[in-house]
Amino acid sequence: MKSIRYHRNNLAKHGIDVFEAEEALYDGWKRKRRDGDFYEILGRTGDGRYLQLVVEIRSDEIWVFHGRDMNTTEKRRYQRK
């Protein structure tokens, strides 16, 4: 199992704590982005907050380096999953 690292400062800029990011990560589904091994994760926290995370899948870890609240389009896409 890979370890998960979080860019706490970037997440905090959007009012996201590590616990919320972890909940969304485990709830979410991923979509590969165009460049490299970056993935967009759309997930929901236990409190009902909809988050969009961007992660890089590395050989030894998952690096969560960006997060924010989902926009309306992303929420619709998440709800159709």
matplotlib code that plots the C-alpha trace (Angstrom):
import matplotlib.pyplot as plt

x = [0.0, 1.3, 1.7, -0.2, 1.4, -0.4, 0.7, -0.9, -0.3, -2.0, -5.0, -5.2, -5.4, -8.8, -9.9, -9.3, -7.7, -6.0, -8.9, -11.3, -8.9, -8.5, -12.3, -12.8, -9.8, -11.3, -14.9, -13.9, -13.3, -10.4, -9.9, -6.5, -5.3, -3.4, 0.1, 2.1, 0.6, -1.7, -5.3, -8.3, -10.2, -13.8, -15.0, -17.3, -16.5, -18.5, -20.0, -21.2, -18.5, -17.7, -14.0, -11.8, -8.3, -5.3, -2.9, 0.3, 0.7, 4.3, 6.0, 6.1, 3.4, 0.3, 1.0, -2.1, -0.9, -4.0, -7.6, -10.6, -14.4, -16.0, -17.7, -21.3, -20.1, -17.9, -20.7, -23.0, -20.3, -19.6, -23.3, -23.6, -20.8]
y = [0.0, 3.4, 6.2, 9.4, 12.8, 16.1, 19.6, 21.1, 24.7, 24.5, 22.7, 25.2, 28.1, 26.6, 25.8, 22.1, 20.0, 16.7, 14.7, 16.2, 15.6, 12.0, 11.5, 12.9, 10.8, 7.5, 8.4, 9.8, 8.6, 9.6, 10.8, 11.0, 14.4, 15.1, 15.6, 13.0, 10.9, 13.6, 12.7, 14.7, 13.2, 14.3, 13.2, 14.1, 14.4, 12.9, 16.3, 16.6, 19.0, 18.4, 18.5, 18.4, 17.2, 16.9, 14.1, 12.7, 8.9, 8.2, 4.8, 4.9, 7.4, 9.4, 13.2, 15.3, 18.8, 20.7, 20.9, 23.1, 23.0, 21.6, 23.9, 23.3, 21.3, 19.0, 18.4, 17.3, 15.0, 13.6, 12.9, 11.0, 8.7]
z = [0.0, -0.9, 1.7, 1.2, 1.5, 1.7, 0.7, 3.9, 3.0, -0.4, 1.1, 4.0, 1.5, 0.5, 4.0, 3.7, 6.4, 5.9, 7.4, 4.9, 2.0, 3.2, 3.3, -0.2, -1.5, -0.2, -1.3, -4.7, -8.2, -10.3, -13.8, -15.5, -16.5, -19.7, -18.3, -16.5, -13.7, -12.4, -11.4, -10.6, -7.7, -7.0, -3.6, -0.7, 3.0, 5.8, 6.4, 2.8, 1.5, -2.2, -2.9, -6.0, -5.3, -7.7, -6.9, -8.4, -8.3, -7.6, -7.3, -3.5, -2.6, -3.5, -3.4, -2.8, -3.8, -4.6, -3.3, -3.5, -3.4, -6.5, -8.9, -10.2, -13.2, -11.1, -8.6, -11.5, -12.8, -9.4, -8.7, -12.0, -11.2]

ax = plt.figure().add_subplot(projection="3d")
ax.plot(x, y, z, "-o")
ax.set_aspect("equal")
plt.show()
